[in-house]
Amino acid sequence: MNLVELFDKDTPGKVGEASSLRYEEAKEIGDYEVSFQARKESNGWEVFFIAIDHEGNSGWDPTGAGNEVQVFSYIVSAMRRFVKKYDPQRIQFSSKKIEGSRTKLYQRFVKRFLADTYIAREFEVGMGSAEKYIQFDLIKKPD
């Protein structure tokens, strides 16, 4: 199995909250619970990816636990499920500029996510930059 096939495989998580303002799901991967979260904002949905250890400590930073492929595959799957359920007009997420490796990971994530024919047909990508953050925008194309 090559890497592309890994990311095409659906990796289900356990849905926590699914309302018109918030969507959450999580999956146990190694020693962490990886959480995909989306919150409805005035200009679209903001998406977060969080790792939570068994003591309940959470963080945005990579865990270094060696499960990058499984985490990446799960987040791609969770994002697909979120898009199918909510049909968002805009999805935003960001990384700190000092987190160069995370920014590169998010760029790979967007590229992998857009490899899906439906997603590529429906969304365009925008990137913005503020003083401390790189902003990623997936914006629904006009009909």
N, C-alpha and C positions, 0 to 999 in steps of 0.2 A: 504494500500500500504506500503510495507516495503522499507527500505533505498536503497537496491540494485535496486529495480524497479525504484526508483526515478532517479538514475544515468543512467539507461538504456534508459530512455525517452529522445528523441531528444528535445533539448532546443535551438531553432533557435535564431540567432543574425542577426544584419544588417551588411552586408559586406561593408567595406569601400574601401580598396585597395586590389587588387588581381593581382599581377604581378609575373614575374619569380623571383623577388628578395625580394618581401614583400607581406605579407598577413595580413590583419587586419579585425576584426569584433568586434562588441560591442552590448551590451544589457543593457537596463535600468533595474536595480534591486534595489528596494527601492529608496533611495536618491542618488544613484550612477549610473554612467555608468561604467559597467565592460568591459574592453577592452582586447581582446586576440590578441596578435601581434606576428608575426614570421618574422624574417629577415634571408635572405640567407647569410651565411658566407662561407669562403673558405673550412671549414671542415664540413659543414652541415647547419642546420637551428637552430637559437637560438630563443627560445620562451619566451614571457613575458606576465604577467597578471597584469593589472593596474586598479585601481579604480579612477574614476574622479567624483568629486562632482559637484553640479549645478553652482558653481562659477568658474569652470574650473581648480580647484586645483587637481593635480594628486599625487598618491603615491603608493608605493609598499607595504606599511604596511597594515595589516588587518584593516578594517574600524571599527569593533566593532558594526556594525549596526544590527547584529542579523540575517543576511540573508545568513549564511554560506552554508546551504544546497542548496539554489538556485544558489549561486555563483559557488559552487563546481560542481553542475550538469551542469551548462552552460559551464564551462571551459572544462569538460570532453567532452561535445558535440562539442564544437568548435575545440578541438584537433582532434576528429574523423573526422570532416569535412575537416580540414587541411590535415590530412594524406591521405584521399581519393582523394583530389584534387591534391596534390603535390607528393605523394609517396616518401617522403624523405628517404634518406639513413641514416641520423643521425639527432636526435633532442636533443638539449641541453637546460637546464635551471638550475638556481642556486639559492641558498639562503645563506644569511649570517649566519655564525656559531652562532652568538649571538642571532639569531632568531630561537631558538629551536622549538617553536610551528610551525613556517612556515616550517621548515625542516620536522617535523613529518607530517604536512599536505601534503607536496610534496611526502613524502613516501606513504601516503595513496592514493594520486592521482595516482601515478605510479601503485600501486597495483590494484586500481579500473580500470584504463585505460587498464592494461594488462589482466583484466578479460574478455575482449572482445576476442572471439576466434580468429578472424583474426589478431588482434594486437599481441596476445600472440604467434601465429604461426610465425609472420613476424619479431618481434623485440626481442632483448635481452636488459637487463638493466645493466648499469654500473654506479657506483658512484665513484667520486673522491673527494679529499679534498685538498684545498690549505690553505694558512695561514688564510684567513678570510671567505672563501666560501666552501660550499658543492656543487659539480657539479653533476647533474643528466644527464645521457646519455641514450637515447633510440636509439639503433643501429640496423639497418636492418640486419637480419641474412643472411649469404651467401646462394645462391641458391643451 
